[in-house]
Amino acid sequence: MGLGNLFGMLKPGAALANATHDEMRAASANGGAAIIDVREPGEYSSGHIPGAVNLPLSRFDAAKLPQDKPLIFVCASGARSANAARHVLAQGRTDIKNYAPGTMGWMRFGEKVV
């Protein structure tokens, strides 16, 4: 089953789904989903999940999001990324998830940042 199938089809107004650690690991390894890190540039440059793209929440523009693959939002601990993901979900995009453990959780799982 590909990552796209794991996202399922959310209906407008649906609750935000959370990505599992295995989903995040797969997205980082094979690029099957775009990882959107909404932390500020200094936070991002101090260490981010491999493959993550930085689109800071302070100047977030949903028009800059990739359209060709599902999205997983991440921040330090899951709160800011959930806000960004809900914003995009409210605009009607359905192929999104939040990685609730955040970058800090990624490291607690023993994963490396770059």
Order of alpha helices (4+ residues) and beta strands (2+ residues): alpha-alpha-beta-alpha-beta-beta-alpha-beta-alpha
